[in-house]
């Protein structure tokens, strides 16, 4: 079997934390051959650690796009560059995994989707939280209609003090926003996926920058208030065409005791589901609830393991994401995260920002 040759544009934190460690385990299917970064030393270190025998480095992404030997490109750059690099890669005949969010706004995301349709190449977005064990269990329960009609949901992406102090995270121009577009995007993606509802009708949003001058007790060390340009928290009320309503909360810093990140609460006519635990560390679990036998009941995963897929053999979300993506290319099947879904996430996030800025409801 011919191995897929993969090039990487961006060799920073997300590349080293997620993509490289996962893909290097699939050496029977892939070769990691091209490493591009505006800081050449980062590309050199990545190639030395993870690259194939013929791996090369560059600071020019167009060199990777033009390489006819490359089958797949992973776009792992700041949000502002997702769209044009992805479009160039698709036009260059490559399949593309672009990190979340899809783009900084709907217009830029639409260019990516159009390019994928035009070229016939596969495009997916890096929403790895779909591959957690608790997410998979919740998704199957929803597809089996165990909750009935899901008419209300909460999308949680709240940190007590977790402002990222590296890279360009606080740079509004390069990222397009703060916690809403960074971690709120994961929670909203999960919610829409569980509900299988991608038809928003209207959005009301609020953003706040109330704690930017109070950098103490941050889990990543104190941030610089002078370079913290984005919101520190954001909230959105989303009404779908069928009347279903979603409340989205996203914060890097918020004065509340219990953080919940990339987790969802679902309320249906026949039952509900709520995610708990440290989901981002693959230590999350879901509790289902319903009225049964004349009383209220909750169903939780067993500590014995193996129940609802929570056994010791569960695959890490980054590994599961990589496996399904590579297999989708090799077997010519659809990836789990479809660009038609991801673009709706971007559309809603943009509407929350716009509503917060204007004070008006955004109607689609």
N, C-alpha and C positions, 0 to 999 in steps of 0.2 A: 504493500500500500504506500502510495506517495504521501510523504509528510507535508502538512501545511506549513508554509514558511510565513512567520509573523514578524511584522515590524511595529515598533512602539514609538509614538510621538508624544514625548513627555516621560521623563524618568524620575519623577519626584515621589512624594509620599504615597499616593494611591497606587502607583506602579509597583513600588517596593513592598507595600503592605498587603496588596491584594493580587495583582495580575501576575507578577513574576513568580512568586511562590506557588501559585496555583498551576500555572501553565508549565512550569519546569517539571511537574509531576507527570505530564502527559507526553513525555519524549518519544513514546511509540507512535504518536500521532502528529506532533508539531516540532518545529525547530524555531528557536528565537534568534533571529538573524540580523535585525536592524534596530539600532537604538539611537533615538534623536532627542536632543534636549538643547535648550538655549545655553545651558551651562554644560560645556563639553565634559567636564570631570564627572558629572552625574551619569552621563551616557557611557563613559569609559568604564566606570565602576560597575554599572549594570551589565555591560557586555562581558566583563571579566568574570562576574559572578554567575550569570545566567545564560550567556550567549553560546551559540553553536560554534563549531570550529572555524567557520567562515564568517562569523559575526563582524559587523562593522559599526562605526559610530559616525554621527554627523550632527551639525547644528542647524541644518536646512531640511525642514520636513519635506520639501518638494523632491529631494533626492530619494527619499523613501517611497513617496507616491509614484515616482517615475521608474522605480525598480521593477522590471517585468517579472522577476523571479519571486516576488512577494505576493502571497495570496490574501493575506489578512492584515489589517492595520488596526491597532488599538489607539484611540485618541484620548490621551490622559493629560490634557492641558487645562489651563484656566478656562472658565465658562465662556469668556468673550470670544475665544477662538474655536469653540466646538464646531460651529456651523461651517465656516469656510474650509477648515481642514478636512472635516468629514465629507463635504461635497467634493473637494478635490480628490480625496482618496477613492470615493465611489466612482467618480469620472475616470479615475486611473485604473479602474477594473478590479478594485479590491473590495472584499467584504469588510465591514467596519463594526467594531464595538466602540461606542463613544461613552465615556463616563457620564454619569448623571450630573446635573440635569441635562436634558437633551440640548437646550440652548438657553440664551438669556431672555428670549421672548418668542412668541408664537411665529412671527414672521421669519426669524432665523431657523426655527425648527421646521417650518414648512419647506424651506429650501432643501433641508436634509431629506425629508420624506419624499419630495418630488424627485430628487436625484436618485434615491434608492429605487423608486418606481421606474424611472427613465432608464437606468442602467441594468436593472434586473439583479443587482447585487444585494446581499443580505445586510441589513442594518439592525443593530440592537443597542439598547441603552443599559448602562451598568447599575441596574436596580437589584443588587445581590440579595437584599432582604427577602425577596420572594422565595429564596432557596433555603431559608431556615426551616427547621423541622416544624416549629409552631406555625409558621406561615403556610406550609404545605398542608398541614392538618386543617387549618381554618379554611383554606381555599377549597379543599375537598368537601368539607361540611357545607359550605355555601353552594357548591355545584350540585350537591345532593339535596339541596333545598331543606336542610335540617333546621334552618332558622326561619323558614318561611320567607315572606317578603321583608327585605331589609330596608327600612324606611328612615332610620336615623343611625348615624355613625359619628365617632370621634376619631380624628387622626392626631396621634400624639407624637410630638418631637420636641420634648422639653428637657433641657439640662438646667441644673441649679446654678452651677458656675462651670461652664465648659466652653469658653471662648477660645477658638484655635488661634494660636499666637505665631504660627509659622506661615510661610508661603504668602499667598495673596488673599487669604480668606477675608480680612477686614477691608479689602480694596473694592469699593463699590463698582468702579468702572470695569475692572477685570472680571469680577464675579457676578455682577448684576444685582447683588443684594447680599444679605447675611444669612441668618439661620433659616429663614423661610425657603430660600432657594437651595440651601446647603443640606439641611436635614429634614425640613418640612416636606421636601420633595419625595423622600423615601416613604414617609407616613401617608402622604396623599396617594402615591402610587399603589401602596398596599391596599388602601381603602377602596379605591376605584376597581382594583383587580378583584378583591373579594366580592364586591357588590355587582361586578360585571355591568357597571353603569358608567358610560363615557359621554353622557349628554348633559352638560351643565346649562342651566338657564340664566342664573344670575349669581352675583358674588358681592358680598359686603366685607371690606377688610379694614384692619387697623394695624399699624406698625408703631413701635416705640423705640426710642434710644434714651432710656431713663437711667441706665446703669453704666454707661460708657466711661464715666469719671470715677467709677468705684471698682478698680481692678483687683482688689484684695481677694484672697481665698480661691482664685481660679485654679482649676485642676491642672492646667497647662502652664501655670506661672502667670504673673501679672501682665496684662496687655498694656500697650501704649495708647492712652486716650486720644492722643493727637493723630494717630493713624487709624483709629477705629471709626470708619466712615459709614458703616452699614447700620441697620436696625439691630437691637439686641433681642427683640421679641416681635412676633407678628401673629395675628389671629385672623381667621377668615370664616365666614358663614357662607356656605355654598348650597344653593338650591338647584336640584336637577330638574330636568323636564318633566319627570314623572312625579315630582313633589318630594322625593327623598331629599333629606337634608344632612349635610356633613359640617361638623365644626372642626376646624383645623387649628392646632396650636403649635407654634414653633418658637423655640428660644434657646439661645446660647447661655443666657443669664436671666434667671427669674427667681424671685423669692418665694419658692415653694419647696416643701420637704421632699416629696417623692418624684424623682425624674422618671420620665417615660420617653424612650426614644425609638422611633420606627416601630411603634405599636399602635394597635387599633382596638376600639370598642365598637361592637356591632349590635344593633337592636332590631330584631325581626318580630314578625307576628307569631311565630311558633317558638322562639327562643332567642338567646343572645350569646355572644362570645366576647371575651375580654382577655387581652394579652398582658402578661406580667413577667417579672424577672428581668435579667440583663440581656435583652434580646441582641444587642449589638456584639455581645461576647458569645453568641450561640448558646446562651443559658436562659432563654426565654421559654415560656410555656403558655398555653391557652386554657382558660376555664370556660366551659359551656354552661349555660343556665337555662332552665325551663320550668314551667309549672306542670307537675306530674303526680299522679296518685293523690291529688288533693293537697299538695304541698309544693313549696319551692325547692328545687334541687339544683345542685352544682356538680358538674363532672370535671374532675381534675386528673392530670396524668399521674400514674403510679410511681412511687419512688423505686419500685422494683425494676424499672426500666423496660423498654420494649413496647410499652403502651403508647399508642398514637405516634409511633416512630421516634420516641424519645430515648431509645436505647443508646448504649455506649458506642455503637457503630455508626451513629449519625454522621453524615459527611458535612464538613464545614461549608458555610454558605459560599465562600470564595471558590472552593473546589467544585462545588455543585454547579455554580454559574459557569465556570470554565468548561466543565465536562459537557454540559448541554449545548453551549455555544459552538464548541468544536464539532460535536456530533451533528448539530444542525447543518453545518457547512458540509461535512463529509457525507451525510445522508440526504442532503437537499431537503430538509424539513424546516418548518418555521421555528425560530428561536422563541423561548418562553416570553421574553419581553419584546413586544412588537412596537415599532415606531408609531403606528397609528394610535396606540395607547399612550405612549410617552408624550406625544405632542399635546394631548389633552391635559396632562399634568402641567406642562409648561404654560398652556393657555390659562389655566386657573390661577397658577402662581402669579402670572403677569397681571391678571385681573385684580388679585388681592392687593398687589402693590399700587395699581392704578386707582383702585377704590380708596386706599389709605391716603393717597396723595390728593385726590379730588374731594374726598368726603362724600362721594356719591356711590350708589349701587351701579355696578357694571352689569349690563344686560347683554347677553350674547345674541 
